[in-house]
Amino acid sequence: MTTAATVEVILGLGANLGDRLSALQQGVDIISRDPAVRAVAVASVFDTDPVGGPEQPDYLNSALRITTTLSPAEVLGLAQEAEVELARERSVRWGPRTLDVDVINYGSFVSADPDLTLPHPRARERGFVLVPAAQIAPDVVLAGTGKSVAELLAELDPIDRRGVRLRADLPLQLPSTPTL
């Protein structure tokens, strides 16, 4: 069920299998084509070391800022739809993937639901989430924390930022025509 109000959402995008840049761009495009979504900004692309899980290739990560009237569950469904379109397999926890789309923050909504915990439970600990998000949404307060993305990034241990490297040569594009 959609909401009456427009909500600002931050999504994290990552890929470490196949054509990683194409997967991120397709993720942006798939999410943005929903008529209830307006893509506001997309972060730069960052090459990042994998965190947790089995040995695997490096990731490309970015972040997407949208406004939407979709509910949190509908945004999650849209994120999962993008993953399915890019043949994501969920066989290994924290394993390699063709596309990963995480709902990082949904307005001021806080949820402990195991299917959709908001804000994302590890966002404040992850450089690969905070660095791109701070580029496009530094003043957005992570729900329930009382702190902006920029403040959380400033508090992040430098060791958690070390594996996040800007790839200015790999740009992502917002769709040319907003739909909302």
Residue, then its C-alpha position, 0 to 999 in steps of 0.5 A: m500500500t502506498t503512502a499519501a506523503t512523499v518520503e525520502v529514501i536512501l538505497g545502497l547499491g553494490a555488485n561484484l559479479g559480471d559487468r558490475l558497472s552495468a549492474l549498478q546502472q541497471g539497478v538505478d534504471i529499474i528502480s527509477r522506472d516505477p511511476a511512484v519513484r523519483a530519482v533525486a541523486v546518484a552517488s559516484v561509484f566506489d571500488t570496495d573491499p568485500v566485508g564479511g562472508p567468503e573470499q570474493p571479488d571486490y565490489l562496486n558500490s554507490a547510493l541512490r536517493i529517491t523520493t517515493t509514495l511507496s511504503p517501506a515494504e514496497v520499496l523493498g519489493l522494488a529493490q528485490e525486483a531489481e536484484v531478480e532482474l539481474a539474476r541475483e542468487r541468495s545461496v551464500r550469506w554475504g556472498p558474491r552477487t550480481l546486484d545488491v540493493d539495500v534500503i538504508n533509510y526510509g524517512s524517519f521510519v524505524s522498524a525492527d522487522p527481520d524482513l526489513t530493519l530500518p534504518h539498515p542495521r549495519a549502515r552506520e558501521r560500513g564505509f561502503v554505505l556511508v561514503p557514497a550516501a554522504q555524497i548525495a545525502p549528507d544532511v539526511v538523518l539516519a532514522g532513530t540515530g539523531k545523526s546525519v549521514a555526514e556525522l556518522l561518516a565522521e565518526l566511522d573508524p578510519i579502518d572502515r573507510r580504507g577499503v573504499r576507493l573512488r572510481a571517478d572513471l565509472p559514472l552512473q547516470l540518473p534517468s533523463t525523465p523523472t516520473l513522479 
